C-alpha cells in the first residue's frame, strides 16, 4: 500500500495558516475561560482553533 503524502500538503498549509490566525487573535485580545497559554496549546490543532473561535474570544 503506497500513500501519496503530497495530497496532505494543502491541508497542512491551511492548518498552519488557521493556527497563526488564532495565535494573532489570542495575542491581541482578551480571552475567556482559560489562560492565553492554554489556548495557544489547544490551537495547535484544528479542533482547538474552532473551539477558541466559538468559546474563547471576548465579544466586543
VOGU-3710 file (C-alpha; in Angstrom, 3 decimals, decimal comma):
1> xxxxxxxxxx> 0,000/0,000/0,000  1,554/3,227/-1,192  0,265/6,518/0,242  0,781/9,780/-1,622  1,586/12,316/1,082  1,719/15,221/-1,372  -2,068/15,333/-1,165  -1,782/16,319/2,507  0,391/19,379/1,883  -2,508/21,798/1,140
11> xxxxxxxxxx> -4,348/20,626/4,263  -1,251/21,145/6,402  -0,681/24,614/4,927  -4,275/25,593/5,743  -3,861/24,258/9,284  -0,727/26,365/9,816  -2,449/29,498/8,476  -5,517/28,854/10,669  -3,326/28,383/13,759  -1,339/31,568/13,072
21> xxxxxxxxxx> -4,598/33,497/12,675  -5,785/32,234/16,070  -2,385/32,992/17,676  -2,635/36,594/16,464  -6,134/36,987/17,911  -5,011/35,471/21,229  -2,009/37,810/21,433  -4,005/40,981/20,728  -7,299/40,385/22,568  -8,529/39,189/25,964
31> xxxxxxxxxx> -9,714/35,573/26,183  -12,309/33,733/28,279  -12,409/30,598/30,423  -8,732/29,530/30,368  -5,386/31,414/30,239  -3,848/32,537/26,969  -1,032/29,974/27,173  -3,595/27,166/27,374  -5,480/28,479/24,334  -2,195/28,582/22,413
41> xxxxxxxxxx> -1,548/24,915/23,214  -5,098/23,991/22,206  -4,800/25,928/18,956  -2,044/23,668/17,692  -4,785/21,578/16,070  -7,927/22,484/14,131  -10,358/21,441/16,853  -8,684/23,793/19,333  -8,812/26,671/16,854  -12,506/26,136/16,247
51> xxxxxxxxxx> -13,157/25,882/19,997  -11,273/29,131/20,567  -13,164/30,999/17,865  -16,508/29,800/19,239  -15,888/29,912/23,004  -12,652/31,675/23,879  -12,926/35,123/22,375  -14,251/38,072/24,339  -17,148/39,606/22,445  -16,667/43,281/21,672
//
